[in-house]
Amino acid sequence: MAARKNRRFVTMQDFEDAKDKVMMGAERRSMVMTEDEKKLTAYHEAGHAVVGLHVPQHDPIHKATIIPRGRALGLVLSLPERDQLSVTYTKYKSKIAMAMGGKVAEELIFGKENVTSGAASDIQQVTRIARAMVTQFGFSDELGHIDYANEQQSYLGNYSGGSNASQETQKKIDEEVRKIVDEGYRTAKQLLTEHADELENLAQGLLEYETLTGPEITRVMRGEGPGRDEDDTPSTGTPSVLSIPRTKPRRDSGDGGMEPTPSA
């Protein structure tokens, strides 16, 4: 990252950019987006972030962007504060509600008839989580503490055909999955309705700054500025490497030592 920008030092911003590229995909600034598409993406990502900040349990939001990365037009990235070996029922429900926040935001702002297919990956995610909750984690009172999944049905892998359940039980599984997803949708809608001003503030902030870090998101939602200088990028505040003086050539001081040559 530093070499591509002809820098002589590696800064924390280079590490931040590299991490974002690995976790979120490479930026596609050359991708042409209309103003309507940018606006829709801003509200979609703002919906994710606002819900994520108000659900009972969720990993802290690290960054939100409406710059296309990888195959996505925008992203909200959450990072855990520590290694997590198990996940609670409440946290799974919070994840589902946050994932539904983008689609709900589109509906509330643009109307149900103008909702896009941008929530397809979110729907896939919540379906996988809800199905795992029902068939693997024993989170359904209706189906009890029984594993209905096989090795091909895993939250970490792809769900592809086959089931250990009868047709009647499979119908109950589908009903329970639908119930969990619908509850997440209702939670997202309630939160975005209650915090409509925060949704609006954050969407406008994303349209203006394109990328916001976690602390900046919190400030923008309150109606404040992101708290950065105009020349700053959404980073850790590391000074530009261009401000670091070059090492000056050294000359003999006459006593066997060396001293820096005075600059012009």
N, C-alpha and C positions, 0 to 999 in steps of 0.2 A: 504493500500500500504506500509506504513512504517513498520507495524508489520510483514508483509510477508518477508521483507528484514532484520528483526531483528534489526531495528533501534530503538533508544530510544527517538527520537524527530521526529515530523512531519515537513518536509521542504516544500518549494514552489515546489520543484521537484515532491513531492508526490501528491500535488494538480494538477500539470500539467499532470502527468501520469494518475491520476484518471479522469480528464476532457477528455483526449484523449480516454480513454477506453469507457467512456459514449458516446462521440460524434462520434468516429470512429470505435468502436468495439475493442475487445481484440486482442492483438498481437498474431500472429500464427507463431512464430519463428521456430517451429518444422516442418512447412510445407516445403517440399523439392521443390526447384525451380532450374531449370537448369540455366546456365549462359546466354543462349539465352533468356529465359523467363525473367530473371532479366534485361537484356539489353532492351528488348522490353518494359517492365513495366517502366523502367527509362525514356525512350524517351516519352512514353505515358503520364506519369505524368508531365514531363518537358513541354510537349506541352500545357497541361492545364494551368500550371503556367505562362509560357511566354505570352500566349494569355491574361490570366487574368490580367497581369500587364500592358498590352498595349491597352486594350479596353477603350473606353471613361469613362464608369462608372462600377465599380465592387467593391465588398467588399474587404478589404485588405486580402492578403493571409497570413494565420497564420502558416501553416506548410505543408510540402510535404514529403511523405515517400514512400518507395518501400518495406516496411515490410508488409506482408499480415496482414490485419485486417478484422475481420468479414468475409464477403464473397468476399471482394475485395483484389486484389493482390497489390494494392497501392492506395494512396489517396492524394488529394490536398484539404486542409481544408481552407475555407474562413470564416472569422468572421466579422460581421458588427461592426462598431465603436460605434453605438448607436442603440436604438430601432427605427425600421422603420415601419411606419404605412401605407405608400403607396410606390409604385414602379413606376418609370418612364418607358416610352416606350424605351428610350435609354438603361436603365439598363437591361431590359428584353433581348434586343438584345445583349447586352454584355454578359449576362449569357449564351445565346445560343452559341455565338461564342466561349466562354471559354470551354463549354461542348464539342464542336466539336474539340477542339484543340488536344485532345488525339488521335483521329482517324486520323486526318490530319497529325500529327507528325509521326505516323506509316507509312502512305502512303509515305511521303517525304523521310524517312530514309530507309525503308525496301522494298518499292515498293507496288503498289496496290494489287499485287497477294499474298503478305505476310501479309496483314492486318488481325487481329484476331477478335474474337467475344468479346473482352474485352470492346468494346465501346457500348455494348448492353444497359447497364443502362444509359449511356450518351444519347443515342438515345431516350430512353423512356422519359428522363427528358426534352429534347428539344421539343419533340412532345407534351408533356403536357403543357409546357409553351406557345408554339406557338398556340396550339388550344385554350387555355384560352385567349390569346391576341386577337384572331379572334372572338370567340363566346361569351366572357364575358366582355372584357375590351374595346371593340369598337375601336381597333387599326387598323382595316382594312377599307380603303376607299371604297373598292369594296362592302363590306357588310354593312357598315354604323354602326350607334350607336344602334344596336339591340342585345338583349340577346338571342342567339340561344341555350344556354345550359339549361339543367334542373338540378335538385338537385343531379343527379347522375354524372354529368359532372362538376367536379371541379378541379381546379389546385391543391388544397390541398388534394383531395381525389382521388378515382379511376375513370377512364373513362370507363363506362360500359353500352353499348347499349342505345338505345332510343335517340330521338332528336326531337326538336320542329320545325325543318326545313324540307322543301320539298326536294324531291330528287335532283332537280336542284340546290337548295340553298346548299344542303349538298356537292354537287360536287364543288361549288365555295369555300366552307369552306376548303375542302381538298386541293384545288389549292392554296389558300392563306396560309395555314399551310405549304405546300411544299415550297412556295416562301420564307417565313420567315426563314425556316430551311436552305434552300439552300444559302440564303444570309449570314447566320451565318457561314456556311461552307466556303464560299468564303472569308469572313473576316478573319477567322482563318488561311486559307491557305496563304493569303496575308501577314499577320503578321508574321507567322512562316518562310516564305520565306525571308522577309526583315530582320528578326532577327535570321537567321540560326545559327550564332555564339553563341548567347545566349542560344539557344536550345541545342547546342552541349555541351557548358560549364556546363549547369545545369544538363543535363543527366549524364555527367561524374561525377559531384559532387554527385549526388544521388547514383551512383554505388559505389562511394568511402565511403560516409558517411551514406548512407541509409535513414537518416532523416535530414531534414534541416528546420529551422525556417524561418519566414518571412525575417528578416534582413540578415540572412545567404544566403537565396536564391538570394537576390539582389546583394550581394557581389560576389557570385559564378558566376552569370550570367555575371558579368563584367570581369570574368577571374581571380578574386582574390580568396584567401582561405576563408573559412567560418568565420575566425576570432575567433576560439576557440582553447583552449589547447588540446593536444592529449588525455588527460584523461577526458576531458569534454564531457558531453552528451548535446544534443541540448535542453537546458533548459534556465532558467532565470539567470543562473550564480550563484545560491545559493551555498555556500560552502558545502562540504560534511559534514554530521553530525558526521562522524568519527573524524573530526578535533576538535570537541567540547569536552573539557576535562570533565571527569566524576566529579561529585560533591564529594569532599573529605570528609572523616569523620572529625568531629570537636571534639577538646578536651578542657577541662577546662583550662582557662588561669590563674586561681588562684584568680581572682578578681570577680568571679561570672559570668564573660563573657565567651564566647566561641571563640576559634580561630582555623583556619584550621590546620590539622596535616600536617607537611612538607612532600612532596613527596620524594620518594627515588631517 
